[in-house]
Protein backbone atom coordinates (compact mmCIF):
# COMPACT_ATOMS: atom_id res chain seq x y z
CA UNK A 1 0.00 0.00 0.00
CA UNK A 2 1.43 3.38 -0.92
CA UNK A 3 1.58 6.26 1.58
CA UNK A 4 -1.32 8.13 -0.04
CA UNK A 5 -3.51 5.03 0.27
CA UNK A 6 -2.43 4.49 3.88
CA UNK A 7 -3.08 8.13 4.72
CA UNK A 8 -6.51 7.98 3.10
CA UNK A 9 -7.36 4.77 4.95
CA UNK A 10 -6.36 6.27 8.30
CA UNK A 11 -8.37 9.40 7.56
CA UNK A 12 -11.43 7.31 6.62
CA UNK A 13 -11.11 5.30 9.83
CA UNK A 14 -10.84 8.46 11.93
CA UNK A 15 -13.82 10.09 10.21
CA UNK A 16 -15.85 6.97 10.97
CA UNK A 17 -15.85 7.93 14.66
CA UNK A 18 -18.11 10.90 13.92
CA UNK A 19 -21.87 10.61 14.08
CA UNK A 20 -24.98 12.74 14.62
CA UNK A 21 -27.03 12.35 17.78
CA UNK A 22 -30.01 14.60 18.53
CA UNK A 23 -28.90 16.95 15.75
CA UNK A 24 -25.43 17.35 17.30
CA UNK A 25 -22.08 16.18 16.05
CA UNK A 26 -20.58 13.50 18.30
CA UNK A 27 -17.22 11.71 18.55
CA UNK A 28 -17.51 8.01 19.41
CA UNK A 29 -13.80 7.24 19.50
CA UNK A 30 -11.27 7.53 22.30
CA UNK A 31 -9.22 10.57 23.25
CA UNK A 32 -6.22 9.02 21.48
CA UNK A 33 -8.12 8.60 18.21
CA UNK A 34 -9.44 12.16 18.52
CA UNK A 35 -5.88 13.41 18.93
CA UNK A 36 -4.94 11.45 15.80
CA UNK A 37 -7.84 13.03 13.91
CA UNK A 38 -6.79 16.54 14.93
CA UNK A 39 -3.26 15.78 13.71
CA UNK A 40 -4.69 15.07 10.25
CA UNK A 41 -6.38 18.49 10.18
CA UNK A 42 -3.59 20.84 11.35
CA UNK A 43 0.08 21.25 10.61
CA UNK A 44 2.70 19.35 12.59
CA UNK A 45 4.24 22.44 14.22
CA UNK A 46 0.88 23.54 15.64
CA UNK A 47 0.19 20.02 16.87
CA UNK A 48 3.57 19.84 18.63
CA UNK A 49 3.18 23.22 20.33
CA UNK A 50 -0.40 22.78 21.53
CA UNK A 51 -1.51 20.49 24.33
CA UNK A 52 -4.78 18.90 25.27
CA UNK A 53 -6.19 19.71 28.68
CA UNK A 54 -9.12 18.55 30.76
CA UNK A 55 -10.53 21.37 32.91
CA UNK A 56 -13.16 18.96 34.23
CA UNK A 57 -13.57 15.20 34.33
CA UNK A 58 -15.72 14.89 31.23
CA UNK A 59 -14.37 17.69 29.03
CA UNK A 60 -11.26 17.79 26.83
CA UNK A 61 -9.95 20.92 25.10
CA UNK A 62 -7.46 21.51 22.33
CA UNK A 63 -6.87 25.19 21.69
CA UNK A 64 -4.39 26.27 19.01
CA UNK A 65 -3.93 29.23 16.70
CA UNK A 66 -5.68 27.25 13.92
CA UNK A 67 -8.31 25.18 15.61
CA UNK A 68 -10.14 24.84 18.90
CA UNK A 69 -11.76 21.51 19.78
CA UNK A 70 -14.05 20.82 22.73
CA UNK A 71 -15.09 17.23 23.39
CA UNK A 72 -17.57 16.34 26.13
CA UNK A 73 -16.85 12.70 26.87
CA UNK A 74 -20.08 11.89 28.69
CA UNK A 75 -22.44 13.14 25.95
CA UNK A 76 -19.78 12.60 23.23
CA UNK A 77 -20.68 16.04 21.78
CA UNK A 78 -17.82 17.64 19.91
CA UNK A 79 -17.42 21.27 18.87
CA UNK A 80 -14.93 22.88 16.52
CA UNK A 81 -13.98 26.51 16.27
CA UNK A 82 -11.81 27.26 13.25
CA UNK A 83 -9.74 30.28 14.16
CA UNK A 84 -7.29 30.77 11.29
CA UNK A 85 -9.36 30.48 8.14
CA UNK A 86 -12.97 29.41 8.67
CA UNK A 87 -13.57 28.92 4.94
CA UNK A 88 -10.67 26.48 4.72
CA UNK A 89 -11.27 24.51 7.91
CA UNK A 90 -15.03 24.36 8.40
CA UNK A 91 -14.80 20.90 9.95
CA UNK A 92 -18.19 20.65 11.60
CA UNK A 93 -20.09 21.39 8.38
CA UNK A 94 -17.90 19.17 6.23
CA UNK A 95 -18.16 16.25 8.69
CA UNK A 96 -21.93 16.64 9.00
CA UNK A 97 -22.26 16.75 5.22
CA UNK A 98 -20.14 13.59 4.86
CA UNK A 99 -22.30 11.84 7.45
CA UNK A 100 -25.46 12.88 5.60
CA UNK A 101 -24.07 11.55 2.31
CA UNK A 102 -22.97 8.29 3.95
CA UNK A 103 -26.34 7.72 5.58
CA UNK A 104 -28.04 7.95 2.19
CA UNK A 105 -25.67 5.36 0.71
CA UNK A 106 -25.55 2.84 3.56
CA UNK A 107 -27.60 -0.35 3.58
CA UNK A 108 -28.06 -2.57 6.63
CA UNK A 109 -25.52 -5.08 5.28
CA UNK A 110 -22.98 -2.33 4.67
CA UNK A 111 -23.53 -0.99 8.17
CA UNK A 112 -22.99 -4.43 9.72
CA UNK A 113 -19.81 -4.97 7.70
CA UNK A 114 -18.57 -1.48 8.54
CA UNK A 115 -19.38 -1.96 12.22
CA UNK A 116 -17.54 -5.29 12.23
CA UNK A 117 -14.54 -3.66 10.53
CA UNK A 118 -14.60 -0.84 13.10
CA UNK A 119 -14.65 -3.37 15.95
CA UNK A 120 -11.63 -5.13 14.45
CA UNK A 121 -9.79 -1.84 14.05
CA UNK A 122 -10.70 -0.76 17.59
CA UNK A 123 -9.36 -4.07 18.96
CA UNK A 124 -6.11 -3.59 17.04
CA UNK A 125 -5.77 -0.01 18.31
CA UNK A 126 -6.43 -1.15 21.88
CA UNK A 127 -3.81 -3.89 21.57
CA UNK A 128 -1.31 -1.37 20.20
CA UNK A 129 -2.06 1.06 23.05
CA UNK A 130 -1.63 -1.75 25.62
CA UNK A 131 1.67 -2.82 24.04
CA UNK A 132 2.88 0.80 24.03
CA UNK A 133 1.88 1.24 27.68
CA UNK A 134 3.81 -1.92 28.57
CA UNK A 135 6.88 -0.70 26.67
CA UNK A 136 6.62 2.72 28.32
CA UNK A 137 6.37 1.09 31.75
CA UNK A 138 9.36 -1.17 31.09
CA UNK A 139 11.38 1.75 29.76
CA UNK A 140 10.57 3.93 32.77
CA UNK A 141 11.44 1.02 35.12
CA UNK A 142 14.78 0.53 33.37
CA UNK A 143 15.66 4.21 33.84
CA UNK A 144 15.33 4.04 37.63
Secondary structure by P-SEA (a helix, b strand, c coil): ccaaaaaaaaaaaaaccccccccbbbbcccaaaaaaaaaacccaaaaaabbbbbccccbbbbbcccbbbbbbccccbbbbbbcccccccaaaaaaaaaaaaaaaaccaaaaaaaaaaaaaaaaaaaaaaaaaaaaaaaaaaaac
